[in-house]
Amino acid sequence: MVGISGREPACILPLRIEVTKVLGPGNPFWAHARCRLWIALRDGKPVGRIAGIVDEAHQRAHADLTAFFGFFESIDDPDVSDALFAAVSDWARTEGCDRLRGPMNPGINEECGLLVSGFDRPNAVMMPHAPPHFARLVEKAGFSKAKDLVAFDIALADSPSDRLDRFRKAAARRAKDVELRRVTKSNLASLLPALKEIYNSAWERNWSAVPMSPGEIDFLAERLKPLLLDGLVWLAEAGGEPAGLLLAVPDVNEALAPLRGRLLRPALIGALPMLLGWRIPTRFRLIALGVTAKHRGRGIEGMMFAETLAAAKRLGFERCEASWVLEDNRAVHQLAGIFHGRIAQVLRIYDRSI
């Protein structure tokens, strides 16, 4: 189905093997969710696709009857997209749902949102991309904005070493009982229980948040472990208890671009040095930055972020993408502003009653 709708030149396709993992039965997400898939055909050729998803964990967490759509693609023809949304809506109603939201690929803890600005910017690893007509088709189908997600771009050259040092020391003075621990490939297994505890606690009150099961976190850790670099992932402990997490990885999409979603292509030879960690890409992606409610307001987020930027500069990165961030997450917006971050892309989650 890749390419049925055309793609922006900046779009970097995910590896099909990764998409297969996410949709496959080995993904623990499907222990509490179910889906239905549709392909739209015209003259025997695919012209659109969509998934309908019912996540029981979301419904329990938010006491609602929301279903989701995801993995949406369509040629620029509302007849096609309207038929896809009608199919999902009809199915969702038979599942007892009264609202449809998306895109979620397949949930809030994976790829989500539809690109509405920043089309000329390549998508970072595990982030979606889309041509402008996708949003037009979704809005024509009666969907309206539920929430915007933003991606910040930060140039490391705008955070000189002396400024980073002053910031780190000031933050450390405000949180003297806080210790930062590096998370690496070698100690990931031993620290994973603490990381699991922090993840669900730090994000539990976020908009549309759904707790990840232990199996889901293991599944994500297995996929991210090959990308871990010393200095880009941190565990914060306060008074000996888990307090915060920062997760960042090299943006290997720079190497994946020529592969166009297929691993076994001649271009793989050129991509291997970056995929194996022998060469550093231009930027890295900050995926998650959170602190448990008990320890918020103490500057722990800033401590971890400053340490990450300092390590990234030493490793040779030039830029950081912090994505995604809720449009109304003031704390992270302010932190990005301290380091001269600018909003480079906006992704939108839509919904409508059904």
Buried (B, 14 or more C-beta within 10 A) or exposed (E): BBEBBEBBEBBBBBBBEBBEBBBEEEBBBBEBBEBBBBEBEEEEEBBBBBBBBBBEBBBEBBEBBBBBBBBBBBBBBBEBBBBBBEBBBEBBBEEEBEBBBBBBBBBBBBBBBBBBBBBEBBBBBBBBBBBEBBBBBBBEBBBEEBBBBBBBBBBBEEBEEEBBEEBBEEBBEEBEEBEBBBBBBEEBEEBBEBBBBBBBBBBBEEBBBBBBBEEBBBBBBEEBEEBBBEBBBBBBBBEEEBBBBBBBBBBBBBBBBEBBBEBEEEBBEEBEEBBEBEBBBEBBBBBBBBBBEEBBEBBBBBBBBBBBBBBBBEBEBBBBBBBBBBBEBEBBBEBBEBBEBEBBBBBBBBBBEB
